[in-house]
Amino acid sequence: MLKKLLIVHGGGPTAVLNASLYGAIQYAKSQGIDEILGARNGCAGLMNQDFIHLEGLPDEKLNLLLHTPGTALGSSRYPLEESDYQRIVEILEEQGIGFVLMNGGNGTMDTCGKLHKMCLSMGKKIKIMGIPKTMDNDIAVTDHSPGFGSAARYMAQSVQELAADVKSLPIHVVVLEASGRNAGWITASSALAEDQGMGPDLIYLPELAFNQDQFLQDVSDQLKIKSGIVVVASEGLHDQEGNPIVKPIFKTDRATYFGDVSSHLAHLIIKELGYKARGEKPGLLGRASILMQSSVDRREAEDVGRIACQAVLDGETGKMVSIRRLSTSPYQVEYELLDIEEVMLYERKIPKEFINETGNGMTEAFKEWCRPLIGIDLPEMISFN
């Protein structure tokens, strides 16, 4: 009898990924599931049959998941081949695993869908369910993804603090590089710092082709108004032909590594405008901060984990839990199950109505949409100059 539950994490961690794990484990325990397994280091652990037993964890340990960044199970970007899916189904059957929760982003949802199809083609009754996760917020058919709200809060508050520093000693241009290579949601969230009057002066997204001449003109125009400015730029900026503005510095069979966009743009300002500039890059800090974890993000991450577990134990399969917004003010959402086919490897990018007419900032519509996701308001600040 296939009665065991398996939870698999995939891709990059977030500040609330463990909250989804918490929600799933707590629900499974409440339903009397005898064995709750976690794949150590994602699909690599699944292929190696390296499982962690979670059913016996005491509540005081489980509660720590809500405030622990990363993934307690470990993750990976293990490249599955088509032939691996049949082997995975065989492993699940051998281990008596009848329910699988796959928690991750676009790549993980693609894996989830392929595994579901393989189970069907082999006539197996193993149930597969997807739990959305990504700080980049680029999963399709959901209003937003757990992990984004906390990353957005980190970016907004960090830019607010950075802008206050630059305003205090306005002698340079600071270019802050934001994560998100193909979708600019994290970059855009820096605009929320404007609510406290300490926001970025310019924002550049990967949704729009980067024009170097226009960028230099934008910076020059801002420097006519004040002597210190903050620019937020996506790591994925590209030219009109789709080429990254920073050339690759290293390639492997599986990945391409690029130089820093922030350093590149800072050097460009120094060279072309003759003005002091510096680049900054929070990088992984933006997804690892529990100090700036959004309470809304944490609650929703826990919800999708619990609902996914409930659904798969009830016999649902081949679906992902999606968040549907009912109202922005007051903020209300509901959860629904959508076919995994609607999600697989489809990137959700920022719509045009969220980008200002000049292409170097965000509209009020975006800020209205994003504000509820970061939890409590950003701290108030004061300046006399």
Buried (B, 14 or more C-beta within 10 A) or exposed (E): EBEBBBBBBBBBBBBBBBBBBBBBBBBBBEEEBEBBBBBBBBBBBBBEEEBBEBBEBEEEEBEEBBBBBBBBBBBBBBEBEEEBBEBBBEBBBEBEBBBBBBBBBBBBBBBBBBBBBBBBEEEBEBBBBBBBBBBBBBBBBBBBBBBBBBBBBBBBBBBBBBBBBBBEEEEBBBBBBBBBBBBBBBBBBBBBBBBBBBBBBBBBBBBBBBBEEBBBEBBEEBBEEEBBBBBBBBBBBBEEEEEBBBEEEEEEEEEEEBBBBBBBBBBBBBEBBEBBBBBBBBEEEBBBBBEBBBBBBBBBBBBBBBBBBBBBBEEBBBBBBBBEBEEEEEEEBEBEBBEBBBBBEBEBBBEEEBBEEEBBBBBEEBBEBBBBBBBEEBEEBEEEE
